[in-house]
Amino acid sequence: MLFFGGDYNPEQWPEKVWDDDVALMRQAGITMVSLGIFAWSHLEPREGEYEFGWLDRIMDRLHDGGIRVALATPTASPPPWFTLAHPSALPVNADGVRLTHGSRDTYCASAPAYRAAARRIAAALGERYAGHPALAMWHVHNEYGTDCRCDLTAEAFRTWLRDRHGDLDVLNEAWTTAFWSQRYSDWSQIMPPRATQYLPNPAQVLDFRRFLSDELLGAFTEQRDVLRSFTPDIPVTTNFVQGGWVSVDHARWAAEVDLVAVDHYPDSAGPGAEEETAFAGDLARGWGGGSWLLMETAPNLIYTPGRMHAKEPGRLTRHSLGYVARGSRGAMYFQWRQPRGGAELFHSALVPHAGADSPVFREAVGLGRALKNLATTAGAAPPAARIAVAWDAPSWWALQGAGLPAADIDYLAAVRQAHRALFRAKRQTGFVFPGLESFPESLGAYSMIVLPHLYLVSDRAAAALGDWVAAGGHLVVGYLSGIADPAGRIRLGGYPGAFRDLLGVRAVEWHPQPPETTLLLDDGTVAGRWAERVETAGAATVALYTSGVLAGAPAITRREVGAGVAWYLSTGLDDDSLERLLGTVASEAGVGPVLEGLPRDVEAVRRDDLLYLFNHGPVAASLPLPGPAVDAVTGRPLHGAVTVAGGGCLIARLSAV
């Protein structure tokens, strides 16, 4: 079965609406809803007093309608009585200001009162609904990522630091506390990073982000283990969310959930939304080891900065099936019914304020039919990518710090650009995670790897990449990679530090460029954002800078290492130039497009014997199939070329894998 549905909040509506909801869900082909995510005050209106009657009734209605439930623990939104009873559990921000109740996520994950209350409500739900036939999975919390800097957090941070560093001498060395007289002589002197006079210690900030990830993970696993004690056979998950504010290392968390679940909201109204969808799906597949679930996305809106954009007809379907093509076990949305009030009263929904007589609901009905017909494909092997982009959350955190050579360094933008270039070059792409212990073993699946802004890297990961290249791998290293060790200390001797010998280059100074600056290289490449004075030490120069103080200096280099090749990009290529270069490297690595000859607006994803074709342009496209096939949705035979309407999609089941 493919899951199809979304967040359902019946507590926001009169009970007479519930029967209409279930009828509409059946009409749309909904198979599962997430229930109770923000319902703590309805489930436990007073401490220790539970009201489950309303939840019993809606669980029964959903079961009678053939709809399964991802039942949530509501711990992302403590009720008013909790914060009044436990004011020390309210979060404190970096300015030292304790926040007040009035939104969601008003809790400190290190507060014993909060952790205890979260375990109690999880246990109450586990005990009551362990045997309910509608229960399909447990959905713990919602979008972990809340930050707190209070004294309780400080105590937990010190405990975490003792476990990580062992003693103060090791910590002082890792944090370079000799700088600015910051050396610690007692653990009690260490605080979470708070607002300070000038620049904070970057290693302290980095370790605090790591601590927050582990502290939040501890909060999750406590609830997970409580629920498992009641239902050992029911999967437990939580919904991962991305954002620069999120201190969660999802690559590490993935091992602790039974199914990786991801929330994703593209923020581009143009073609970038499709590129972001591909990026998020490929990254989630990497976290999930192949299989994952889209837990939330916006069905009918795209939230561009400062403005909501209504999705064009067919875009809901293309985006949803795009995630499924990349390994998702279905498509879930926030939310089922658009609310009449509250902070997100204009948030996207399958049933909008206009009601079921609306474009979004009509398209959802068609998508539900398609997913029902695709149910037998749920077990298909995930896409097999031979190219990977590196993802490392601590490098992202480190490059968000103050005091860097440029204020506009953007880790996420660099990783997205690398993936976007491969997407446009029609190459199927995956992700690798250099911070994981399993990283060296993961490399064997790939012929080509791209490292954008891999600022932090361990000796072990760098050595593994060197061995992989020597064995035949094709490596593309971008600037700001290999610069520091995992503690954030600079690798001396010249940039790019850990990869200097492998690449056969030595950069002796950086030249960050103003945003409006364009750099032309002698091979026609267009670049900008960054430049470096590079000396070659075994690498061949592919392209030179042509102007300014770096005129005649190497900009792009290539070095053959054993059976493989290592490239270095000392500057930021524009999209077209990066697409050409990565396409060239991919061809040298023996990795061709998913399907030859695709128009610019057409995307192809190969998943086992399924070929997903998405036409993101307005004009119909005639596309050649690699062999006999049938339409996986309708069952009609397909021969030779197929036509995919503008804004449409087609899923072909090929006769031979």
N, C-alpha and C positions, 0 to 999 in steps of 0.2 A: 504494500500500500504506500502511496505517496501522501504525505500529510498536506492538507490544504485547509487554511483557516486563519486564525489570528487571535489577538487579545480580546476577550469578551468580558464586559463589566456589567453584569446584570444588576448589581447592587446600585448602579446609577439610574435605574429605570423602574417604574412601577411593574409589579409582577404581571399585570395584564399584557405587557409588551413581550414577555418571555416566550409565550406560545407563538407569537408572530415571528420572533427571532429564530426559533427552531424550525418553523416552516420555511423561512427564507434560507436558512442554512441548508436544509435539504434540497431546496430548489437550486442552490448554487453548487451543490456537491461538496459541501464542507465536510471534512473527515475528522478534524480535531480543533479544539479551541484551547487557549491558555486562560485559566480561570483563577481569580482571586489575587492577582498580582499586587493590587493596591487596596486590599479589602480588610486590613488589620482592624481598623476601628469598627467594622461591621462584624467581624468574627469574634473579637474580644473587646466589647464596648467598655468593660471595666476590668481591671487587672484580675486575672484568674477566673473570670466569668465568660463562658463561651456561648455564642449563639450560632449554632450550625443549621438550624432549621431551614433558612433560606438557601443555604448551599446544598443541603440534602435535596431540596425540591428541584433546583436547577440541574444538579448532577443527574437526578432521575429523569428529568425531561430530556436532557441531552442523550442519555443512554437509550431512552425509548425512541429517539429520533435517529439512532445509529451514529451518533457523533461522540468521539472519544475526547478525553480531557487531559491536558497537561496541567496538573494542579500545582499551583504556586504556593510557596510560603511568602507571606506579605511583608517581609522584613525590610524592604526598601523604604517603607513609609510608616514609621512608628506612629501610633495614635496620640492625640493630645494628652490623654491621661498619663501616658508613659513619660513624655518629656516634662510634664509638671512634677511627676513623682521622682524623676531622676534627671535633674537639670545638668548634672555633671556628664551625662551621656550626650549632650548636645555638642556638635562639632565646634572647634575653634579654628579660625582661619590663620593665614600667615602673619596677619597684623596683630594677632593675639586677641581678636574679638570673638566672643562666643556668639554663635548664630542663634536665632530664635525659631520656634516652630512656625510653620506656615507654608512649607513647600514639601517636596519629597526629599529623601536622603538626609533628613535632619537627625543624624546619629553619629556617634564615634565608634568605630569598629573595635577599638581597644577597651571600651567601657565594659566592665564585668556585668553591669546591670543590663546593658543592651544584649550582650552575648547570651546571657541567661534567658532573657525574655524571648530571644529568637529561637533558642533551643526548645523552650516550652511550647511556643505556638507551632513549631515544626512537629513536636511530639504529639500534640493534640490533633493535628491534621493527620499525621501518620496513623495514629490509633483509630481514628474514626473512619478513614476512607481506605484503609489497607485492602479491604475486600470488595470495594465498589467496582462493578463491572465496567464502568466508563473510564476508570483510571488507566491512562496509557503511559504517562511518565510524570516525574516530579520536576517542577520548574522552581529552583531555589532562587529567592531574592529577585532582583532585576538590575541588570547593567552595573555590576560592581565597579566602583571607581571612586567612591567618596573619600575625601582627604580630610584629615584632622591633625591639628598641631597642639593639642591640649597636654596637660601634665600626665594624664593616663597614657596617652600616646607616647610621651617622652619615656615613661617607664618601660613600655613595651619595646620601644626603639632600642633602648640600652640593652635589654635582654637579647634582642636580635643581634646587635653588634657584638656582644660577647660570644654568641654562638658562631658568628661569621669570622671574626678576627682572632678570637682566643684571648688575647691580652692587649693592653693599651699600647705597648710598644709597637705591635704589629699594626694596630689601627692608626697610630700617629704616623707611621711610615707610609701606609696606604693613602692617608689623607693629606700628606705633605704638610703637617701642622707646624713645621718649622717656619713656614711662611706666615708673616703677620702675627707671630707670637701666639699661635693657636694651640700649642701643645697641651694635651689633656693629661692631668696627673691623677684624676679620679673619674670613674664612670659617671658619677652624679653631675659632673660638669657638662655633660653632653646633652644637648637639646635638639628637638626637631628644627629644621631650618625655618626661621621666622624672619620677619622684616628686620633688616639690619642697616647699619650706616651706609655701607657701600656694597661691594660685591661679596656674595656669600662664598663659602668654600665649595667648589664644584664637586669634590669627591663626597662631601657630606650630603649635598643635595642628591647626588646619584645614589648613594646608599639608602637615603630615605625613600626614594622612589622604589628601590628594590624591596625595602622593608614593607612599604605599603602594599605592594603586590602580595608578599607572603602573609601579611596580617589579614588582608581581605580573603586570601585563600584559606587561611585557618578558620575564618568565620563561615566560609562556604562549606568546608569539609566537616565542621561540627554538625551543621544541619543535614548534610548529605548522610553522615553516619547514623544520625537519629532516624532518618527516613528509611535507610537500608535495614535498620533493625526491625522495622515493621513489614517492609516489602522488599526482601532481598532480590527479587526477580524483576522489579520495576526499575527502569533506567532513571538516573538522576542527572540533571544538567542545570546549567545556568546560562543566561544569554550574554555572550561577549559583546562589548561595544567598543568601537574605536574612537579616538579623539586625542588631541594633544594633552588634554587634562587627565587622561586615564592612566593611573599608575598600576596597570595590570600587565604582566608579561604573559600574554595568552599562549604563546608557544609552550611555556612551562605549565600553565594551568591545564592544558589539553589532556594531560595524562590523568587528571583527577576527575574528569567528567566521563560519564558513560557514552555521551554523544555530544560532540562539539556543536553548540548552537550559537548563531551569530545574528546580531542586528546590523542592518546596513541601510543607510540613507544617502543615495547619491546627492551631490549638491550642484550639479551642472545641468542647465536646461538644454544644452546642445549635445553634440555627440559625446561629450565627456561623461554623460550619465551612463552610456553603454560601456565606455572604457572603465569607469569606476565599478560597474557591475561585474565585469570580467575580473578586475583586480581583486575585488572582495571575494568572489567565488573561488578564485585560485588560491588566495591566501587562506581562506577557511578550509579548503581541501587539504592544504599543507598542515594546518593545525590538527585536522581531524584524521590524518592518515588515510584520506581518500573519501570517507563518508562524513557528512555533517548535515546540519539543518538550518535553513534560513528561518529564524524565529520571528524576526520583525523586519518589515520594510514598509514604505508608504505606497499603498496601492494606486492612488490617483493623483498624487502631488509630488513635486520635487522641490525641496527646500533650498533654493539658491540663497546666497547671502542677502538678507533683508527683504526677500520676496518669495512668495509661493507660486510655483508654476504648475498649471494643470497638465497632466500627461496627455499626449495626443492619442487618438484611437490606436490600439494595438501595442502601445508601449508597455502597459501593465503586463500583457501576455509575454512579450519578448523578454522583458526583464526577468519575469518569474521563471520562464523556461531557461533563460540564460544561467540562472543559479542552479537549476536542476541539471542542466548539461554539465556543469562543473562539479557535480557530486552531491548536491543537496538532496535530502530525502523528501523534499516537497517545498512548498512556498507558504509562509505564514506572514501575517501583516499586523501592523498596528494601525488600525484596530477594526473590530467588526462594525460597531455602530458609532457614528460621530456624536459626541456628547452635546448637551444643550448648554452646559456651563462648565466652569473650571478653567484651569490655566491653559489647557490644550483643547479648547472648544473648537478650534479651526483645524485641528490635526486631521490628517488623511484617514479615510475609513472606507470599507467595502459598502456599507450602507451610509451614505452621506446625509446631510440635513435634508436634501431633496427627497430622500427615501429610496426605495427599491426601483422606482421608475426613474433611473438615472444611468448615464453612460457607464459609470464605473461598475455598478452592479450587473448590468447586462454583459459587460465584458467578463466579469468574474464568473458568471454562469457558463459562458463559453469556455473559459479556462478550466473550470471545474470538470466539464465534460472531457476536455483534452487530457487532464491529469488522470481521470478515471480510466481512460483508454490506455494511458501510459503506465498504469499501475504495475504491469508485469515487467517493466524496465527498471523498477526500483532497485533490483539487485545487480544491475549491470555494473561492470567494472568501471571505476572512475577514469577520467582522461589520463592517459599515460604521456606525461610531458618529458622531453629529453633536454629541455632548457629550464633553468631555474634562476630566480632572483633571490638575493639574500635579504632576510628580514631579521632585525635585531632591535628589540624594544629598548634595551639599555643604551644603545648608540643613539636612538631617537632622543631619549631623555638627556643624554650628555650634550647633544647638539641643540637643546633648548636652553642651555645655560647662558649666563651673562659672561662678558669679557671675551667673547669669541672674535676672530678676525673680521667677521661681518655680521651685522645684525639680522640679515635676511636669509641666513642659512636655514634650509627647510628640508629636514630628513624625509618626511613623508612625500613631499613633492618630488624629491630625487628618486625614491623607490617607485612612485607612481609613474614617473616619466620613463624609467627603464622598462617597466611592464607595458606601458602604453606603446612604446616603440616596437616591442615584440608583438603586441596585439595587432598593430597596424601592419606589421610585416607578416601577419597571418601565421605566426608560430605559436603552437600550444605551449603554455608556460606554467611552471610550478614555482614553489618557494622552498628554500633551505634556511636553516636556523643555526647560525654558527655558535650561538650561546648554549646549545644543548649538548649533553654528553654524547648523544647519538649522532652528532653532526658528521664525524669522519665516515661512519658506516652509511650515511645517507647519500654520499657523493656518487657512489657507483651507478646510481640510476640516471645520471645526467652526463651529457656530452658537452654542455656549455653552461657556464654560471656567470652571472653579472653581480658585481658588488658595488652598489651605489651608497656612498656615505657610510661605509662600515667602519665607523670611527674607532670603536673599541673592538679589539680582537685578542684572543688568548694565544699563547705560543702554540698550544695544541691545535687550535683551529687553523692557524697560519701554516703549520707544518702539514696538516692534512690536505690543505689546498695545494701546497707545493707538490706533495706526492701524487695527488690527483692529476695535476697538470703534466707531470713527468710521465704519467701512465697514459696520456693521450687526451686529457681534458683541455677545453678552450675557455680561458678565464679572461673576463673583462673587468678591470679594476678602475673604479671612478675615483676622482679626487676626494679628499677627506676620508680615505679608507686606510686602515692599518696604522693610524696616527698614535693611538694610546693603548695601554694595557687595560684589562677590565676594571682597574681601580681609577682609570682616567689619567694616569701618569703618562706623559709624552715619551715615546720611544726615541731615544737620542740617535744622532748620526745622520739625520736627513730624512725627509719624507719620501715615500709613504711608509716609513717605519717597518712594520712587520713584513711588508711585501717588497721591500727595496731590492733584496737580492734576487728574489724570484722574477721580478719584472726587469731587472737590469737597468734601473734608473735611480737617480738621487735628486730629489727636489730640495733646493737650498733656501728658497724663499717663496712666499705666497704673494699673489697680487689680486686680492678680491676686487671685482669690477663693479662699478655703479650699475644699477638695474637697467639703465637705458643704453649701456655700452654694448656694441656689437664687435666681435673679433672675427676676422676672416683668416682662415688658414690657407696655406698655399695649394691645397688640393680642392679648394672650393667649399670646404666645411665652414658652416656658420656656427659661431660659438659666442659665449658671454658668461656673465655671472662670476667667473673665477679664472685665474691663470696662475701659472707657476714657472719659476726658472728651473728647468730640468736639465740635468747632466746625464748622458747615457753612459752605462757601464755594462755593455753587453747587449743592449736592446738596439733594434733598428728603428730609425725615425720614419714614421709614416706620414706625418704632416707637421709643418712648421708654423710658428706665429709669423705674421707678415708685417706687423706694425708695432710702434711703440718701443719701449725698452726691451721687450722680449723678441723683437724682430730677428728671425733666423734661428731662434731657439726651438727645440723639440716641443711639440704640443701633444701629439699622439705617438705612442711607440708600440712596438711589437717585438716579442722575443720568443724564439723557439726554445723549448725546455723539454728535453727528452723527446717523447712522442707527441707532446702537446704544445700549446701556444699561450703566452700570457700577454695581454694588451694593457696599456695604461693610458687613461684619458685625464690629462692634467687640467682640462678646462671643461666648461659646461656646454655641451653641444645642444643646438636647437632640436626641436622634435624631428624635423625631416632628416637632418644630418645623423642623429642618433639612430633613427630607423634604418637608414642606409647602412651605417656601420654595423649595427647588430645583425642586420640581415646578411651582410657579407660574412661576419664571423659564424653565424648559424650555418650558412652554406658550406663554409670551410669545415665545420664540425660535422657535416653530413646530415643536418637537420633541415628538412624542407618545410614548406607551408603545409597546413592541414589539407588544403585542396588548392591545386594550381589554378591560376588565372582568375581569382576572385576579384570582383569589382571592389572599389574602395569602401563602399558602404555595407558590404556583405561580410558577415562573420561566420566562421565554421568552427565547430567543436566536435571532435571525435571522441566518443565514449563507448568503448567496446565495439559492438557492431552497429551502434547508433551514430548517425551523422546529423548533427543539429545545424541548420542553416537559418541565419537571421538576416533579414534585409532591413537595415536601419535607414535606408534612403527612401525617397518618395516614389521612385520609378521601379517597375517590375524588373527582375533580373532573371535571365536564363542561365542556369548553372549546370555544368556537366557532373554527372555522378560517376564515381570510380567503378561502378558495376551495377548489376541488377539489384533492385531494392523494392521495398514496399513502404508506403506511408505508415509510420508507426502509430499514428492517431486514427486514421480512417481504414487502413488495411488495403488501400488500392495499390495495384502494381505501379512501379516507377521504372522507366527505361530511358537510357540516354540522358538527355538534358531535361531539367525540371525548371519550371517557372515559379519564382517566389515573388508574390505581390509586394509592392512598396509598403513598408511598415509591417510586413508579415513574416512568418516563419514556417519552416517545414522540417519534420524529423523523419529521416529516412533510415529504415532498418536494412542494412546491407546484407546481401546473401552470403558473402564470405567475409570473415573478420580479417 
